[in-house]
Amino acid sequence: MRYLTLFVIILIAVLMSCQSNHQNPNEAKYKAAYVAVNKIMDSGNADELDAYIAENAIDHQSDPNITNKTGLEGIKDVFRYYHKIFPDLKTTIHSMAVSGDTLFGYITSTGTSAEPFMGMPAGQQQTMNAVDVVVFEGEKMVEHWGFMDMSDVMKMMQSNMAGESMLEDKGK
């Protein structure tokens, strides 16, 4: 997974260097929409997604354990779910690039779990680095892929395992 993330970052750099000197007329709109959607993720105001995401959008990162809904309604459920788990979520956008109808974004999200999550106890701060690939049709997002840094996932798993070990030791 680390190599996949590295590949996507290199792909972004290559795409940026291969672009002609004229700017995509939609680039500013796509970037503004991406910034707005990340702010909505942080705020938890999922109903605001209507302005940026198409009704029939596909999130290739969707988790059926969170919702069985598809399209915009499923994406809203996912946003609400993660905001409930990480109410203090803060996302930093490090870079964005646009090629044609596709936006690439590199982000870091940090939040403290308000309840147990994926084996982690409540009150544990987590940081995740990710690369998003978002396809636009007209003014709205129609597809999304997210690639997380697996070293961050491993750190979360290790901190969880250490916490479980300490709890087991206290029970003896």
Secondary structure in CASP SS format (residue, H / E / C, confidence):
PFRMAT SS
TARGET T0000
AUTHOR 0000-0000-0000
METHOD secondary structure of the structure
MODEL  1
M C 1.00
R H 1.00
Y H 1.00
L H 1.00
T H 1.00
L H 1.00
F H 1.00
V H 1.00
I H 1.00
I H 1.00
L H 1.00
I H 1.00
A H 1.00
V H 1.00
L H 1.00
M H 1.00
S H 1.00
C H 1.00
Q C 1.00
S C 1.00
N C 1.00
H C 1.00
Q C 1.00
N C 1.00
P C 1.00
N C 1.00
E H 1.00
A H 1.00
K H 1.00
Y H 1.00
K H 1.00
A H 1.00
A H 1.00
Y H 1.00
V H 1.00
A H 1.00
V H 1.00
N H 1.00
K H 1.00
I H 1.00
M H 1.00
D H 1.00
S H 1.00
G C 1.00
N C 1.00
A H 1.00
D H 1.00
E H 1.00
L H 1.00
D H 1.00
A H 1.00
Y C 1.00
I E 1.00
A E 1.00
E E 1.00
N E 1.00
A E 1.00
I E 1.00
D E 1.00
H C 1.00
Q C 1.00
S C 1.00
D C 1.00
P C 1.00
N C 1.00
I C 1.00
T C 1.00
N C 1.00
K C 1.00
T C 1.00
G H 1.00
L H 1.00
E H 1.00
G H 1.00
I H 1.00
K H 1.00
D H 1.00
V H 1.00
F H 1.00
R H 1.00
Y H 1.00
Y H 1.00
H H 1.00
K H 1.00
I H 1.00
F C 1.00
P C 1.00
D C 1.00
L C 1.00
K E 1.00
T E 1.00
T E 1.00
I E 1.00
H E 1.00
S E 1.00
M E 1.00
A E 1.00
V E 1.00
S E 1.00
G C 1.00
D C 1.00
T E 1.00
L E 1.00
F E 1.00
G E 1.00
Y E 1.00
I E 1.00
T E 1.00
S E 1.00
T E 1.00
G E 1.00
T E 1.00
S C 1.00
A C 1.00
E C 1.00
P C 1.00
F E 1.00
M C 1.00
G C 1.00
M E 1.00
P C 1.00
A C 1.00
G C 1.00
Q C 1.00
Q E 1.00
Q E 1.00
T E 1.00
M E 1.00
N E 1.00
A E 1.00
V E 1.00
D E 1.00
V E 1.00
V E 1.00
V E 1.00
F E 1.00
E E 1.00
G C 1.00
E C 1.00
K E 1.00
M E 1.00
V E 1.00
E E 1.00
H E 1.00
W E 1.00
G E 1.00
F E 1.00
M E 1.00
D C 1.00
M H 1.00
S H 1.00
D H 1.00
V H 1.00
M H 1.00
K H 1.00
M H 1.00
M H 1.00
Q H 1.00
S H 1.00
N H 1.00
M H 1.00
A H 1.00
G H 1.00
E H 1.00
S H 1.00
M H 1.00
L H 1.00
E H 1.00
D H 1.00
K H 1.00
G C 1.00
K C 1.00
END
